[in-house]
Amino acid sequence: MHPSLSLCDYFLWGYVKNKVFVPPQPVSLPDLKNKITAAIETITLDLLSRVWQELDYRLDVCRVTKGAHIEYL
């Protein structure tokens, strides 16, 4: 398995999902949109910096292994 370089996809969806789908659950489309917006607004610069550092690490692993198969990072 190649290290995933799509951290933003996985990170962002997981982060938002964990913020949105907690009680009380959204009961309408406008409620869902509001909860998603509120979740995204909680993402800090520090959190984005840590995501960037993880991506940089994964890119280094890809470079060092020349894209070879690796297990989990």
mmCIF file as Biopython writes it, N, C-alpha, C and O atoms, coordinates in Angstrom:
data_model
#
loop_
_atom_site.group_PDB
_atom_site.id
_atom_site.type_symbol
_atom_site.label_atom_id
_atom_site.label_alt_id
_atom_site.label_comp_id
_atom_site.label_asym_id
_atom_site.label_entity_id
_atom_site.label_seq_id
_atom_site.pdbx_PDB_ins_code
_atom_site.Cartn_x
_atom_site.Cartn_y
_atom_site.Cartn_z
_atom_site.occupancy
_atom_site.B_iso_or_equiv
_atom_site.auth_seq_id
_atom_site.auth_asym_id
_atom_site.pdbx_PDB_model_num
ATOM 1   N N  . MET A ? 1  ? 0.844   -1.167 0.000  1.0 0.0 1  A 1 
ATOM 2   C CA . MET A ? 1  ? 0.000   0.000  0.000  1.0 0.0 1  A 1 
ATOM 3   C C  . MET A ? 1  ? 0.885   1.225  0.000  1.0 0.0 1  A 1 
ATOM 4   O O  . MET A ? 1  ? 1.826   1.318  0.788  1.0 0.0 1  A 1 
ATOM 5   N N  . HIS A ? 2  ? 0.595   2.148  -0.864 1.0 0.0 2  A 1 
ATOM 6   C CA . HIS A ? 2  ? 1.328   3.413  -0.892 1.0 0.0 2  A 1 
ATOM 7   C C  . HIS A ? 2  ? 0.764   4.318  0.194  1.0 0.0 2  A 1 
ATOM 8   O O  . HIS A ? 2  ? -0.431  4.274  0.484  1.0 0.0 2  A 1 
ATOM 9   N N  . PRO A ? 3  ? 1.621   5.136  0.791  1.0 0.0 3  A 1 
ATOM 10  C CA . PRO A ? 3  ? 1.088   6.044  1.807  1.0 0.0 3  A 1 
ATOM 11  C C  . PRO A ? 3  ? 0.074   6.987  1.183  1.0 0.0 3  A 1 
ATOM 12  O O  . PRO A ? 3  ? 0.299   7.519  0.096  1.0 0.0 3  A 1 
ATOM 13  N N  . SER A ? 4  ? -1.014  7.189  1.853  1.0 0.0 4  A 1 
ATOM 14  C CA . SER A ? 4  ? -2.055  8.062  1.330  1.0 0.0 4  A 1 
ATOM 15  C C  . SER A ? 4  ? -1.565  9.490  1.308  1.0 0.0 4  A 1 
ATOM 16  O O  . SER A ? 4  ? -1.059  10.005 2.305  1.0 0.0 4  A 1 
ATOM 17  N N  . LEU A ? 5  ? -1.718  10.121 0.165  1.0 0.0 5  A 1 
ATOM 18  C CA . LEU A ? 5  ? -1.351  11.521 0.045  1.0 0.0 5  A 1 
ATOM 19  C C  . LEU A ? 5  ? -2.586  12.408 0.084  1.0 0.0 5  A 1 
ATOM 20  O O  . LEU A ? 5  ? -2.490  13.626 -0.066 1.0 0.0 5  A 1 
ATOM 21  N N  . SER A ? 6  ? -3.724  11.805 0.281  1.0 0.0 6  A 1 
ATOM 22  C CA . SER A ? 6  ? -4.962  12.581 0.284  1.0 0.0 6  A 1 
ATOM 23  C C  . SER A ? 6  ? -5.423  12.859 1.709  1.0 0.0 6  A 1 
ATOM 24  O O  . SER A ? 6  ? -6.591  12.670 2.047  1.0 0.0 6  A 1 
ATOM 25  N N  . LEU A ? 7  ? -4.491  13.309 2.536  1.0 0.0 7  A 1 
ATOM 26  C CA . LEU A ? 7  ? -4.803  13.578 3.935  1.0 0.0 7  A 1 
ATOM 27  C C  . LEU A ? 7  ? -5.949  14.560 4.093  1.0 0.0 7  A 1 
ATOM 28  O O  . LEU A ? 7  ? -6.794  14.409 4.976  1.0 0.0 7  A 1 
ATOM 29  N N  . CYS A ? 8  ? -5.972  15.559 3.236  1.0 0.0 8  A 1 
ATOM 30  C CA . CYS A ? 8  ? -7.026  16.563 3.380  1.0 0.0 8  A 1 
ATOM 31  C C  . CYS A ? 8  ? -8.392  15.924 3.193  1.0 0.0 8  A 1 
ATOM 32  O O  . CYS A ? 8  ? -9.327  16.235 3.932  1.0 0.0 8  A 1 
ATOM 33  N N  . ASP A ? 9  ? -8.520  15.032 2.211  1.0 0.0 9  A 1 
ATOM 34  C CA . ASP A ? 9  ? -9.803  14.354 2.024  1.0 0.0 9  A 1 
ATOM 35  C C  . ASP A ? 9  ? -10.182 13.572 3.273  1.0 0.0 9  A 1 
ATOM 36  O O  . ASP A ? 9  ? -11.280 13.733 3.805  1.0 0.0 9  A 1 
ATOM 37  N N  . TYR A ? 10 ? -9.271  12.726 3.737  1.0 0.0 10 A 1 
ATOM 38  C CA . TYR A ? 10 ? -9.577  11.893 4.896  1.0 0.0 10 A 1 
ATOM 39  C C  . TYR A ? 10 ? -9.669  12.709 6.166  1.0 0.0 10 A 1 
ATOM 40  O O  . TYR A ? 10 ? -10.580 12.518 6.971  1.0 0.0 10 A 1 
ATOM 41  N N  . PHE A ? 11 ? -8.738  13.608 6.344  1.0 0.0 11 A 1 
ATOM 42  C CA . PHE A ? 11 ? -8.749  14.427 7.549  1.0 0.0 11 A 1 
ATOM 43  C C  . PHE A ? 11 ? -10.007 15.277 7.598  1.0 0.0 11 A 1 
ATOM 44  O O  . PHE A ? 11 ? -10.733 15.265 8.592  1.0 0.0 11 A 1 
ATOM 45  N N  . LEU A ? 12 ? -10.263 16.007 6.533  1.0 0.0 12 A 1 
ATOM 46  C CA . LEU A ? 12 ? -11.382 16.946 6.561  1.0 0.0 12 A 1 
ATOM 47  C C  . LEU A ? 12 ? -12.701 16.215 6.742  1.0 0.0 12 A 1 
ATOM 48  O O  . LEU A ? 12 ? -13.527 16.629 7.555  1.0 0.0 12 A 1 
ATOM 49  N N  . TRP A ? 13 ? -12.912 15.138 6.003  1.0 0.0 13 A 1 
ATOM 50  C CA . TRP A ? 13 ? -14.177 14.415 6.138  1.0 0.0 13 A 1 
ATOM 51  C C  . TRP A ? 13 ? -14.311 13.826 7.539  1.0 0.0 13 A 1 
ATOM 52  O O  . TRP A ? 13 ? -15.370 13.951 8.155  1.0 0.0 13 A 1 
ATOM 53  N N  . GLY A ? 14 ? -13.275 13.196 8.048  1.0 0.0 14 A 1 
ATOM 54  C CA . GLY A ? 14 ? -13.340 12.602 9.374  1.0 0.0 14 A 1 
ATOM 55  C C  . GLY A ? 14 ? -13.564 13.644 10.453 1.0 0.0 14 A 1 
ATOM 56  O O  . GLY A ? 14 ? -14.367 13.440 11.365 1.0 0.0 14 A 1 
ATOM 57  N N  . TYR A ? 15 ? -12.861 14.751 10.351 1.0 0.0 15 A 1 
ATOM 58  C CA . TYR A ? 15 ? -12.992 15.815 11.340 1.0 0.0 15 A 1 
ATOM 59  C C  . TYR A ? 15 ? -14.409 16.381 11.340 1.0 0.0 15 A 1 
ATOM 60  O O  . TYR A ? 15 ? -15.040 16.510 12.389 1.0 0.0 15 A 1 
ATOM 61  N N  . VAL A ? 16 ? -14.899 16.717 10.147 1.0 0.0 16 A 1 
ATOM 62  C CA . VAL A ? 16 ? -16.239 17.293 10.035 1.0 0.0 16 A 1 
ATOM 63  C C  . VAL A ? 16 ? -17.292 16.284 10.473 1.0 0.0 16 A 1 
ATOM 64  O O  . VAL A ? 16 ? -18.228 16.634 11.192 1.0 0.0 16 A 1 
ATOM 65  N N  . LYS A ? 17 ? -17.146 15.045 10.047 1.0 0.0 17 A 1 
ATOM 66  C CA . LYS A ? 17 ? -18.120 14.012 10.416 1.0 0.0 17 A 1 
ATOM 67  C C  . LYS A ? 17 ? -18.199 13.856 11.934 1.0 0.0 17 A 1 
ATOM 68  O O  . LYS A ? 17 ? -19.287 13.716 12.493 1.0 0.0 17 A 1 
ATOM 69  N N  . ASN A ? 18 ? -17.047 13.882 12.593 1.0 0.0 18 A 1 
ATOM 70  C CA . ASN A ? 18 ? -17.036 13.748 14.050 1.0 0.0 18 A 1 
ATOM 71  C C  . ASN A ? 18 ? -17.671 14.939 14.749 1.0 0.0 18 A 1 
ATOM 72  O O  . ASN A ? 18 ? -18.161 14.809 15.871 1.0 0.0 18 A 1 
ATOM 73  N N  . LYS A ? 19 ? -17.669 16.083 14.111 1.0 0.0 19 A 1 
ATOM 74  C CA . LYS A ? 19 ? -18.294 17.274 14.688 1.0 0.0 19 A 1 
ATOM 75  C C  . LYS A ? 19 ? -19.785 17.360 14.358 1.0 0.0 19 A 1 
ATOM 76  O O  . LYS A ? 19 ? -20.573 17.858 15.163 1.0 0.0 19 A 1 
ATOM 77  N N  . VAL A ? 20 ? -20.170 16.878 13.181 1.0 0.0 20 A 1 
ATOM 78  C CA . VAL A ? 20 ? -21.545 17.048 12.695 1.0 0.0 20 A 1 
ATOM 79  C C  . VAL A ? 20 ? -22.476 15.952 13.216 1.0 0.0 20 A 1 
ATOM 80  O O  . VAL A ? 20 ? -23.589 16.234 13.659 1.0 0.0 20 A 1 
ATOM 81  N N  . PHE A ? 21 ? -22.018 14.713 13.161 1.0 0.0 21 A 1 
ATOM 82  C CA . PHE A ? 21 ? -22.914 13.593 13.468 1.0 0.0 21 A 1 
ATOM 83  C C  . PHE A ? 21 ? -22.804 13.152 14.927 1.0 0.0 21 A 1 
ATOM 84  O O  . PHE A ? 21 ? -22.518 11.995 15.233 1.0 0.0 21 A 1 
ATOM 85  N N  . VAL A ? 22 ? -23.038 14.109 15.803 1.0 0.0 22 A 1 
ATOM 86  C CA . VAL A ? 22 ? -23.131 13.862 17.239 1.0 0.0 22 A 1 
ATOM 87  C C  . VAL A ? 22 ? -24.480 14.412 17.678 1.0 0.0 22 A 1 
ATOM 88  O O  . VAL A ? 22 ? -25.014 15.322 17.044 1.0 0.0 22 A 1 
ATOM 89  N N  . PRO A ? 23 ? -25.029 13.874 18.747 1.0 0.0 23 A 1 
ATOM 90  C CA . PRO A ? 23 ? -26.325 14.383 19.204 1.0 0.0 23 A 1 
ATOM 91  C C  . PRO A ? 23 ? -26.239 15.869 19.565 1.0 0.0 23 A 1 
ATOM 92  O O  . PRO A ? 23 ? -25.241 16.294 20.147 1.0 0.0 23 A 1 
ATOM 93  N N  . PRO A ? 24 ? -27.212 16.631 19.249 1.0 0.0 24 A 1 
ATOM 94  C CA . PRO A ? 24 ? -28.383 16.242 18.465 1.0 0.0 24 A 1 
ATOM 95  C C  . PRO A ? 24 ? -28.036 16.173 16.978 1.0 0.0 24 A 1 
ATOM 96  O O  . PRO A ? 24 ? -27.355 17.051 16.448 1.0 0.0 24 A 1 
ATOM 97  N N  . GLN A ? 25 ? -28.506 15.133 16.321 1.0 0.0 25 A 1 
ATOM 98  C CA . GLN A ? 25 ? -28.273 14.935 14.895 1.0 0.0 25 A 1 
ATOM 99  C C  . GLN A ? 25 ? -28.967 16.037 14.090 1.0 0.0 25 A 1 
ATOM 100 O O  . GLN A ? 25 ? -30.013 16.542 14.499 1.0 0.0 25 A 1 
ATOM 101 N N  . PRO A ? 26 ? -28.382 16.410 12.941 1.0 0.0 26 A 1 
ATOM 102 C CA . PRO A ? 26 ? -29.082 17.371 12.084 1.0 0.0 26 A 1 
ATOM 103 C C  . PRO A ? 26 ? -30.408 16.772 11.619 1.0 0.0 26 A 1 
ATOM 104 O O  . PRO A ? 26 ? -30.483 15.594 11.270 1.0 0.0 26 A 1 
ATOM 105 N N  . VAL A ? 27 ? -31.447 17.598 11.620 1.0 0.0 27 A 1 
ATOM 106 C CA . VAL A ? 27 ? -32.786 17.093 11.279 1.0 0.0 27 A 1 
ATOM 107 C C  . VAL A ? 27 ? -33.290 17.615 9.943  1.0 0.0 27 A 1 
ATOM 108 O O  . VAL A ? 27 ? -34.348 17.199 9.472  1.0 0.0 27 A 1 
ATOM 109 N N  . SER A ? 28 ? -32.542 18.522 9.331  1.0 0.0 28 A 1 
ATOM 110 C CA . SER A ? 28 ? -32.953 19.062 8.033  1.0 0.0 28 A 1 
ATOM 111 C C  . SER A ? 28 ? -31.695 19.435 7.256  1.0 0.0 28 A 1 
ATOM 112 O O  . SER A ? 28 ? -30.600 19.503 7.814  1.0 0.0 28 A 1 
ATOM 113 N N  . LEU A ? 29 ? -31.870 19.672 5.979  1.0 0.0 29 A 1 
ATOM 114 C CA . LEU A ? 29 ? -30.732 20.062 5.151  1.0 0.0 29 A 1 
ATOM 115 C C  . LEU A ? 29 ? -30.126 21.385 5.630  1.0 0.0 29 A 1 
ATOM 116 O O  . LEU A ? 29 ? -28.902 21.477 5.726  1.0 0.0 29 A 1 
ATOM 117 N N  . PRO A ? 30 ? -30.924 22.406 5.935  1.0 0.0 30 A 1 
ATOM 118 C CA . PRO A ? 30 ? -30.320 23.636 6.461  1.0 0.0 30 A 1 
ATOM 119 C C  . PRO A ? 30 ? -29.568 23.398 7.785  1.0 0.0 30 A 1 
ATOM 120 O O  . PRO A ? 30 ? -28.513 23.988 8.018  1.0 0.0 30 A 1 
ATOM 121 N N  . ASP A ? 31 ? -30.113 22.542 8.635  1.0 0.0 31 A 1 
ATOM 122 C CA . ASP A ? 31 ? -29.448 22.209 9.893  1.0 0.0 31 A 1 
ATOM 123 C C  . ASP A ? 31 ? -28.110 21.519 9.617  1.0 0.0 31 A 1 
ATOM 124 O O  . ASP A ? 31 ? -27.104 21.830 10.255 1.0 0.0 31 A 1 
ATOM 125 N N  . LEU A ? 32 ? -28.102 20.589 8.673  1.0 0.0 32 A 1 
ATOM 126 C CA . LEU A ? 32 ? -26.871 19.899 8.291  1.0 0.0 32 A 1 
ATOM 127 C C  . LEU A ? 32 ? -25.838 20.891 7.759  1.0 0.0 32 A 1 
ATOM 128 O O  . LEU A ? 32 ? -24.672 20.843 8.149  1.0 0.0 32 A 1 
ATOM 129 N N  . LYS A ? 33 ? -26.258 21.774 6.884  1.0 0.0 33 A 1 
ATOM 130 C CA . LYS A ? 33 ? -25.343 22.780 6.330  1.0 0.0 33 A 1 
ATOM 131 C C  . LYS A ? 33 ? -24.770 23.659 7.435  1.0 0.0 33 A 1 
ATOM 132 O O  . LYS A ? 33 ? -23.579 23.970 7.430  1.0 0.0 33 A 1 
ATOM 133 N N  . ASN A ? 34 ? -25.609 24.058 8.377  1.0 0.0 34 A 1 
ATOM 134 C CA . ASN A ? 34 ? -25.136 24.897 9.486  1.0 0.0 34 A 1 
ATOM 135 C C  . ASN A ? 34 ? -24.127 24.163 10.354 1.0 0.0 34 A 1 
ATOM 136 O O  . ASN A ? 34 ? -23.125 24.742 10.774 1.0 0.0 34 A 1 
ATOM 137 N N  . LYS A ? 35 ? -24.388 22.889 10.623 1.0 0.0 35 A 1 
ATOM 138 C CA . LYS A ? 35 ? -23.459 22.112 11.445 1.0 0.0 35 A 1 
ATOM 139 C C  . LYS A ? 35 ? -22.129 21.890 10.719 1.0 0.0 35 A 1 
ATOM 140 O O  . LYS A ? 35 ? -21.071 21.911 11.347 1.0 0.0 35 A 1 
ATOM 141 N N  . ILE A ? 36 ? -22.180 21.677 9.403  1.0 0.0 36 A 1 
ATOM 142 C CA . ILE A ? 36 ? -20.949 21.519 8.619  1.0 0.0 36 A 1 
ATOM 143 C C  . ILE A ? 36 ? -20.150 22.815 8.650  1.0 0.0 36 A 1 
ATOM 144 O O  . ILE A ? 36 ? -18.939 22.796 8.873  1.0 0.0 36 A 1 
ATOM 145 N N  . THR A ? 37 ? -20.819 23.931 8.428  1.0 0.0 37 A 1 
ATOM 146 C CA . THR A ? 37 ? -20.150 25.231 8.456  1.0 0.0 37 A 1 
ATOM 147 C C  . THR A ? 37 ? -19.520 25.482 9.826  1.0 0.0 37 A 1 
ATOM 148 O O  . THR A ? 37 ? -18.376 25.929 9.913  1.0 0.0 37 A 1 
ATOM 149 N N  . ALA A ? 38 ? -20.257 25.199 10.879 1.0 0.0 38 A 1 
ATOM 150 C CA . ALA A ? 38 ? -19.738 25.392 12.238 1.0 0.0 38 A 1 
ATOM 151 C C  . ALA A ? 38 ? -18.527 24.502 12.487 1.0 0.0 38 A 1 
ATOM 152 O O  . ALA A ? 38 ? -17.564 24.930 13.123 1.0 0.0 38 A 1 
ATOM 153 N N  . ALA A ? 39 ? -18.566 23.272 11.994 1.0 0.0 39 A 1 
ATOM 154 C CA . ALA A ? 39 ? -17.441 22.343 12.177 1.0 0.0 39 A 1 
ATOM 155 C C  . ALA A ? 39 ? -16.198 22.857 11.462 1.0 0.0 39 A 1 
ATOM 156 O O  . ALA A ? 39 ? -15.101 22.828 12.022 1.0 0.0 39 A 1 
ATOM 157 N N  . ILE A ? 40 ? -16.361 23.320 10.248 1.0 0.0 40 A 1 
ATOM 158 C CA . ILE A ? 40 ? -15.222 23.827 9.475  1.0 0.0 40 A 1 
ATOM 159 C C  . ILE A ? 40 ? -14.634 25.068 10.142 1.0 0.0 40 A 1 
ATOM 160 O O  . ILE A ? 40 ? -13.421 25.277 10.122 1.0 0.0 40 A 1 
ATOM 161 N N  . GLU A ? 41 ? -15.486 25.874 10.720 1.0 0.0 41 A 1 
ATOM 162 C CA . GLU A ? 41 ? -15.003 27.087 11.386 1.0 0.0 41 A 1 
ATOM 163 C C  . GLU A ? 41 ? -14.179 26.784 12.639 1.0 0.0 41 A 1 
ATOM 164 O O  . GLU A ? 41 ? -13.485 27.667 13.142 1.0 0.0 41 A 1 
ATOM 165 N N  . THR A ? 42 ? -14.243 25.564 13.145 1.0 0.0 42 A 1 
ATOM 166 C CA . THR A ? 42 ? -13.450 25.203 14.327 1.0 0.0 42 A 1 
ATOM 167 C C  . THR A ? 42 ? -12.037 24.734 13.968 1.0 0.0 42 A 1 
ATOM 168 O O  . THR A ? 42 ? -11.221 24.509 14.861 1.0 0.0 42 A 1 
ATOM 169 N N  . ILE A ? 43 ? -11.740 24.584 12.683 1.0 0.0 43 A 1 
ATOM 170 C CA . ILE A ? 43 ? -10.411 24.143 12.263 1.0 0.0 43 A 1 
ATOM 171 C C  . ILE A ? 43 ? -9.436  25.297 12.482 1.0 0.0 43 A 1 
ATOM 172 O O  . ILE A ? 43 ? -9.597  26.378 11.914 1.0 0.0 43 A 1 
ATOM 173 N N  . THR A ? 44 ? -8.433  25.056 13.304 1.0 0.0 44 A 1 
ATOM 174 C CA . THR A ? 44 ? -7.467  26.104 13.644 1.0 0.0 44 A 1 
ATOM 175 C C  . THR A ? 44 ? -6.252  26.046 12.731 1.0 0.0 44 A 1 
ATOM 176 O O  . THR A ? 44 ? -6.020  25.055 12.039 1.0 0.0 44 A 1 
ATOM 177 N N  . LEU A ? 45 ? -5.490  27.119 12.743 1.0 0.0 45 A 1 
ATOM 178 C CA . LEU A ? 45 ? -4.243  27.140 11.986 1.0 0.0 45 A 1 
ATOM 179 C C  . LEU A ? 45 ? -3.267  26.095 12.517 1.0 0.0 45 A 1 
ATOM 180 O O  . LEU A ? 45 ? -2.525  25.489 11.744 1.0 0.0 45 A 1 
ATOM 181 N N  . ASP A ? 46 ? -3.265  25.883 13.816 1.0 0.0 46 A 1 
ATOM 182 C CA . ASP A ? 46 ? -2.401  24.869 14.412 1.0 0.0 46 A 1 
ATOM 183 C C  . ASP A ? 46 ? -2.763  23.480 13.893 1.0 0.0 46 A 1 
ATOM 184 O O  . ASP A ? 46 ? -1.882  22.684 13.567 1.0 0.0 46 A 1 
ATOM 185 N N  . LEU A ? 47 ? -4.038  23.198 13.819 1.0 0.0 47 A 1 
ATOM 186 C CA . LEU A ? 47 ? -4.497  21.902 13.315 1.0 0.0 47 A 1 
ATOM 187 C C  . LEU A ? 47 ? -4.091  21.725 11.854 1.0 0.0 47 A 1 
ATOM 188 O O  . LEU A ? 47 ? -3.609  20.659 11.471 1.0 0.0 47 A 1 
ATOM 189 N N  . LEU A ? 48 ? -4.282  22.751 11.043 1.0 0.0 48 A 1 
ATOM 190 C CA . LEU A ? 48 ? -3.875  22.677 9.638  1.0 0.0 48 A 1 
ATOM 191 C C  . LEU A ? 48 ? -2.363  22.515 9.510  1.0 0.0 48 A 1 
ATOM 192 O O  . LEU A ? 48 ? -1.883  21.819 8.615  1.0 0.0 48 A 1 
ATOM 193 N N  . SER A ? 49 ? -1.624  23.148 10.393 1.0 0.0 49 A 1 
ATOM 194 C CA . SER A ? 49 ? -0.169  23.013 10.380 1.0 0.0 49 A 1 
ATOM 195 C C  . SER A ? 49 ? 0.241   21.569 10.656 1.0 0.0 49 A 1 
ATOM 196 O O  . SER A ? 49 ? 1.142   21.043 10.003 1.0 0.0 49 A 1 
ATOM 197 N N  . ARG A ? 50 ? -0.411  20.932 11.610 1.0 0.0 50 A 1 
ATOM 198 C CA . ARG A ? 50 ? -0.096  19.525 11.920 1.0 0.0 50 A 1 
ATOM 199 C C  . ARG A ? 50 ? -0.449  18.611 10.747 1.0 0.0 50 A 1 
ATOM 200 O O  . ARG A ? 50 ? 0.271   17.655 10.461 1.0 0.0 50 A 1 
ATOM 201 N N  . VAL A ? 51 ? -1.556  18.907 10.073 1.0 0.0 51 A 1 
ATOM 202 C CA . VAL A ? 51 ? -1.929  18.118 8.886  1.0 0.0 51 A 1 
ATOM 203 C C  . VAL A ? 51 ? -0.864  18.291 7.811  1.0 0.0 51 A 1 
ATOM 204 O O  . VAL A ? 51 ? -0.473  17.322 7.161  1.0 0.0 51 A 1 
ATOM 205 N N  . TRP A ? 52 ? -0.394  19.516 7.623  1.0 0.0 52 A 1 
ATOM 206 C CA . TRP A ? 52 ? 0.641   19.783 6.627  1.0 0.0 52 A 1 
ATOM 207 C C  . TRP A ? 52 ? 1.923   19.027 6.977  1.0 0.0 52 A 1 
ATOM 208 O O  . TRP A ? 52 ? 2.563   18.463 6.090  1.0 0.0 52 A 1 
ATOM 209 N N  . GLN A ? 53 ? 2.305   19.008 8.252  1.0 0.0 53 A 1 
ATOM 210 C CA . GLN A ? 53 ? 3.498   18.284 8.669  1.0 0.0 53 A 1 
ATOM 211 C C  . GLN A ? 53 ? 3.362   16.790 8.385  1.0 0.0 53 A 1 
ATOM 212 O O  . GLN A ? 53 ? 4.323   16.149 7.958  1.0 0.0 53 A 1 
ATOM 213 N N  . GLU A ? 54 ? 2.188   16.239 8.616  1.0 0.0 54 A 1 
ATOM 214 C CA . GLU A ? 54 ? 1.954   14.821 8.339  1.0 0.0 54 A 1 
ATOM 215 C C  . GLU A ? 54 ? 2.049   14.542 6.844  1.0 0.0 54 A 1 
ATOM 216 O O  . GLU A ? 54 ? 2.616   13.528 6.438  1.0 0.0 54 A 1 
ATOM 217 N N  . LEU A ? 55 ? 1.499   15.435 6.025  1.0 0.0 55 A 1 
ATOM 218 C CA . LEU A ? 55 ? 1.589   15.275 4.577  1.0 0.0 55 A 1 
ATOM 219 C C  . LEU A ? 55 ? 3.045   15.335 4.139  1.0 0.0 55 A 1 
ATOM 220 O O  . LEU A ? 55 ? 3.476   14.534 3.309  1.0 0.0 55 A 1 
ATOM 221 N N  . ASP A ? 56 ? 3.801   16.273 4.688  1.0 0.0 56 A 1 
ATOM 222 C CA . ASP A ? 56 ? 5.213   16.408 4.351  1.0 0.0 56 A 1 
ATOM 223 C C  . ASP A ? 56 ? 5.967   15.118 4.708  1.0 0.0 56 A 1 
ATOM 224 O O  . ASP A ? 56 ? 6.814   14.659 3.942  1.0 0.0 56 A 1 
ATOM 225 N N  . TYR A ? 57 ? 5.656   14.543 5.863  1.0 0.0 57 A 1 
ATOM 226 C CA . TYR A ? 57 ? 6.273   13.275 6.279  1.0 0.0 57 A 1 
ATOM 227 C C  . TYR A ? 57 ? 5.939   12.169 5.281  1.0 0.0 57 A 1 
ATOM 228 O O  . TYR A ? 57 ? 6.815   11.400 4.882  1.0 0.0 57 A 1 
ATOM 229 N N  . ARG A ? 58 ? 4.681   12.092 4.882  1.0 0.0 58 A 1 
ATOM 230 C CA . ARG A ? 58 ? 4.278   11.043 3.942  1.0 0.0 58 A 1 
ATOM 231 C C  . ARG A ? 58 ? 4.951   11.225 2.589  1.0 0.0 58 A 1 
ATOM 232 O O  . ARG A ? 58 ? 5.309   10.244 1.938  1.0 0.0 58 A 1 
ATOM 233 N N  . LEU A ? 59 ? 5.123   12.460 2.165  1.0 0.0 59 A 1 
ATOM 234 C CA . LEU A ? 59 ? 5.843   12.717 0.912  1.0 0.0 59 A 1 
ATOM 235 C C  . LEU A ? 59 ? 7.293   12.270 1.030  1.0 0.0 59 A 1 
ATOM 236 O O  . LEU A ? 59 ? 7.846   11.694 0.093  1.0 0.0 59 A 1 
ATOM 237 N N  . ASP A ? 60 ? 7.914   12.535 2.185  1.0 0.0 60 A 1 
ATOM 238 C CA . ASP A ? 60 ? 9.286   12.068 2.402  1.0 0.0 60 A 1 
ATOM 239 C C  . ASP A ? 60 ? 9.369   10.547 2.326  1.0 0.0 60 A 1 
ATOM 240 O O  . ASP A ? 60 ? 10.303  10.005 1.735  1.0 0.0 60 A 1 
ATOM 241 N N  . VAL A ? 61 ? 8.400   9.859  2.917  1.0 0.0 61 A 1 
ATOM 242 C CA . VAL A ? 61 ? 8.382   8.396  2.866  1.0 0.0 61 A 1 
ATOM 243 C C  . VAL A ? 61 ? 8.276   7.930  1.409  1.0 0.0 61 A 1 
ATOM 244 O O  . VAL A ? 61 ? 8.962   6.991  1.003  1.0 0.0 61 A 1 
ATOM 245 N N  . CYS A ? 62 ? 7.432   8.575  0.642  1.0 0.0 62 A 1 
ATOM 246 C CA . CYS A ? 62 ? 7.302   8.212  -0.781 1.0 0.0 62 A 1 
ATOM 247 C C  . CYS A ? 62 ? 8.612   8.421  -1.517 1.0 0.0 62 A 1 
ATOM 248 O O  . CYS A ? 62 ? 9.006   7.597  -2.343 1.0 0.0 62 A 1 
ATOM 249 N N  . ARG A ? 63 ? 9.288   9.524  -1.218 1.0 0.0 63 A 1 
ATOM 250 C CA . ARG A ? 63 ? 10.567  9.802  -1.879 1.0 0.0 63 A 1 
ATOM 251 C C  . ARG A ? 63 ? 11.619  8.749  -1.506 1.0 0.0 63 A 1 
ATOM 252 O O  . ARG A ? 63 ? 12.309  8.218  -2.376 1.0 0.0 63 A 1 
ATOM 253 N N  . VAL A ? 64 ? 11.734  8.457  -0.223 1.0 0.0 64 A 1 
ATOM 254 C CA . VAL A ? 64 ? 12.754  7.528  0.263  1.0 0.0 64 A 1 
ATOM 255 C C  . VAL A ? 64 ? 12.512  6.121  -0.274 1.0 0.0 64 A 1 
ATOM 256 O O  . VAL A ? 64 ? 13.452  5.433  -0.674 1.0 0.0 64 A 1 
ATOM 257 N N  . THR A ? 65 ? 11.257  5.697  -0.281 1.0 0.0 65 A 1 
ATOM 258 C CA . THR A ? 65 ? 10.950  4.332  -0.721 1.0 0.0 65 A 1 
ATOM 259 C C  . THR A ? 65 ? 10.730  4.245  -2.229 1.0 0.0 65 A 1 
ATOM 260 O O  . THR A ? 65 ? 10.481  3.168  -2.770 1.0 0.0 65 A 1 
ATOM 261 N N  . LYS A ? 66 ? 10.824  5.395  -2.898 1.0 0.0 66 A 1 
ATOM 262 C CA . LYS A ? 66 ? 10.571  5.466  -4.346 1.0 0.0 66 A 1 
ATOM 263 C C  . LYS A ? 66 ? 9.201   4.869  -4.682 1.0 0.0 66 A 1 
ATOM 264 O O  . LYS A ? 66 ? 9.020   4.209  -5.706 1.0 0.0 66 A 1 
ATOM 265 N N  . GLY A ? 67 ? 8.252   5.123  -3.789 1.0 0.0 67 A 1 
ATOM 266 C CA . GLY A ? 67 ? 6.882   4.674  -4.023 1.0 0.0 67 A 1 
ATOM 267 C C  . GLY A ? 67 ? 6.653   3.193  -3.770 1.0 0.0 67 A 1 
ATOM 268 O O  . GLY A ? 67 ? 5.617   2.654  -4.160 1.0 0.0 67 A 1 
ATOM 269 N N  . ALA A ? 68 ? 7.603   2.526  -3.121 1.0 0.0 68 A 1 
ATOM 270 C CA . ALA A ? 68 ? 7.473   1.093  -2.872 1.0 0.0 68 A 1 
ATOM 271 C C  . ALA A ? 68 ? 6.327   0.819  -1.906 1.0 0.0 68 A 1 
ATOM 272 O O  . ALA A ? 68 ? 5.846   1.709  -1.204 1.0 0.0 68 A 1 
ATOM 273 N N  . HIS A ? 69 ? 5.912   -0.428 -1.895 1.0 0.0 69 A 1 
ATOM 274 C CA . HIS A ? 69 ? 4.861   -0.875 -0.983 1.0 0.0 69 A 1 
ATOM 275 C C  . HIS A ? 69 ? 5.317   -0.710 0.455  1.0 0.0 69 A 1 
ATOM 276 O O  . HIS A ? 69 ? 6.425   -1.109 0.814  1.0 0.0 69 A 1 
ATOM 277 N N  . ILE A ? 70 ? 4.468   -0.126 1.268  1.0 0.0 70 A 1 
ATOM 278 C CA . ILE A ? 70 ? 4.746   -0.028 2.698  1.0 0.0 70 A 1 
ATOM 279 C C  . ILE A ? 70 ? 3.468   -0.381 3.437  1.0 0.0 70 A 1 
ATOM 280 O O  . ILE A ? 70 ? 2.379   -0.355 2.863  1.0 0.0 70 A 1 
ATOM 281 N N  . GLU A ? 71 ? 3.606   -0.705 4.692  1.0 0.0 71 A 1 
ATOM 282 C CA . GLU A ? 71 ? 2.417   -0.948 5.518  1.0 0.0 71 A 1 
ATOM 283 C C  . GLU A ? 71 ? 1.889   0.404  5.956  1.0 0.0 71 A 1 
ATOM 284 O O  . GLU A ? 71 ? 1.943   1.371  5.196  1.0 0.0 71 A 1 
ATOM 285 N N  . TYR A ? 72 ? 1.393   0.476  7.139  1.0 0.0 72 A 1 
ATOM 286 C CA . TYR A ? 72 ? 0.760   1.691  7.616  1.0 0.0 72 A 1 
ATOM 287 C C  . TYR A ? 72 ? 1.783   2.654  8.171  1.0 0.0 72 A 1 
ATOM 288 O O  . TYR A ? 72 ? 2.802   2.248  8.731  1.0 0.0 72 A 1 
ATOM 289 N N  . LEU A ? 73 ? 1.499   3.947  8.008  1.0 0.0 73 A 1 
ATOM 290 C CA . LEU A ? 73 ? 2.373   4.981  8.582  1.0 0.0 73 A 1 
ATOM 291 C C  . LEU A ? 73 ? 1.872   5.364  9.949  1.0 0.0 73 A 1 
ATOM 292 O O  . LEU A ? 73 ? 2.465   6.220  10.606 1.0 0.0 73 A 1 
#
